[in-house]
C-alpha cells in the first residue's frame, strides 16, 4: 500500500516510541494519583501541554487565527478528547491497574467504527469491521464478567469508566473532522484543544478538589506529573503529527495495538501490578479485533495466497489455474 511506502525507519522507530510514551501516560498517572486527585491531575496535564505546544508553535513562526467557529470546535474537542476521557481514566486508575486501564482504552477504534457508522455518511460498517467489533466486545465481556457477576463494586465501575473514556475518544474522532474541514494545522488543533480543556478544567478543579487544601506532593509525584504533561501529552502530540504527515492515518492507527503492551510492561515491572487470565484473554481478543478492523493483515494474507497460487500455476495450462 502507498501508506506503507511512506514509513521509513525513522517513522517506525517514532511509532514504537509513541506507543511507549502513551503507554507511559498510564504509568505516570498511576504514580501521581497517589497524592494528586484526578481533576487536579487532568488540569496539570493539559496546562503543561498547552504551554509547551504554544512555545513550539511560537518558535516555528506559524501564525494563529482564532475565529469564533474554530474556538467553538476547540472547546468541543477539548471536552470530548481531553476533559471527559482524562477524567474518567484517572478516576478508573484510582481503583484498577494502569495496564488494565490501557487495555480498556485500546477499545477506542472499536467504538470509533460504531460511532462513525451512525454519525457519518461515508464510514459504514462492513463484514470485516463487524467481525472486529464482535471480537472486541467478546474481549470486553470476558474482562468484565467476574467483576459484574460477583457484584457491582468499585473496580467494575472503574472499568466501565475507562470504557466510557474510549467512547468519548470515539465521538472526538468524528467531531474532529471539522478541524480537517477548516484546514486547521494539526499542531494548532492540538494546542487549541488542550488550551480549551485547561480553561474548562480550572473551575472544576478549584471547586471539586480545592487544591490549596492538599498536601505538598512528593518529588516522585511531581516528576510523574511533569512527565505526564511534557512527555506523554505535548511531546506525544509532536511525534504523532510527524508520523501522521509521513505515514498517514492508517499507519498511525497501529499505535493502538502497542500502547497496552507498553503500559502492562511498565505496570508489572515497576508497580508490581498483576493481571488476571481473564484480563489477558480479553486483551488478546481486543487486539485481534483491532487487527481485523485494520484489515491489512487479512489483505496481506489474501495477496500472498493469490501470489502463491499464480506461482504454482505459472507455466501450467490447466483449467484449474485459469
C-alpha positions, 0 to 999 in steps of 0.5 A: 500500500502507498501508506506503507511506502511512506514509513521509513525507519525513522517513522517506525522507530517514532511509532514504537516510541509513541506507543511507549510514551502513551503507554507511559501516560498510564504509568505516570498517572498511576504514580501521581494519583497517589497524592494528586486527585484526578481533576487536579491531575487532568488540569496539570496535564493539559496546562503543561501541554498547552504551554509547551505546544504554544512555545513550539508553535511560537518558535516555528513562526506559524501564525494563529487565527482564532475565529469564533467557529474554530474556538467553538470546535476547540472547546468541543474537542477539548471536552470530548478528547481531553476533559471527559476521557482524562477524567474518567481514566484517572478516576478508573486508575484510582481503583484498577491497574494502569495496564488494565486501564490501557487495555480498556482504552485500546477499545477506542477504534472499536467504538470509533467504527460504531460511532462513525457508522451512525454519525457519518455518511461515508464510514459504514460498517462492513463484514470485516469491521463487524467481525472486529467489533464482535471480537472486541466486545467478546474481549470486553465481556470476558474482562468484565464478567467476574467483576459484574457477576460477583457484584457491582463494586468499585473496580467494575465501575472503574472499568466501565469508566475507562470504557466510557473514556474510549467512547468519548475518544470515539465521538472526538474522532468524528467531531474532529473532522471539522478541524480537517474541514477548516484546514486547521494545522494539526499542531494548532488543533492540538494546542487549541484543544488542550488550551480549551480543556485547561480553561474548562478544567480550572473551575472544576478543579478549584471547586471539586478538589480545592487544591490549596487544601492538599498536601505538598506532593512528593518529588516522585509525584511531581516528576510523574506529573511533569512527565505526564504533561511534557512527555506523554501529552505535548511531546506525544502530540509532536511525534504523532503529527510527524508520523501522521504527515509521513505515514498517514492515518492508517499507519498511525492507527497501529499505535493502538495495538502497542500502547497496552503492551507498553503500559502492562510492561511498565505496570508489572515491572515497576508497580508490581501490578498483576493481571488476571487470565481473564484480563489477558484473554480479553486483551488478546481478543481486543487486539485481534479485533483491532487487527481485523478492523485494520484489515491489512493483515487479512489483505496481506494474507489474501495477496500472498495466497493469490501470489502463491497460487499464480506461482504454482500455476505459472507455466501450467495450462490447466483449467484449474489455474485459469 
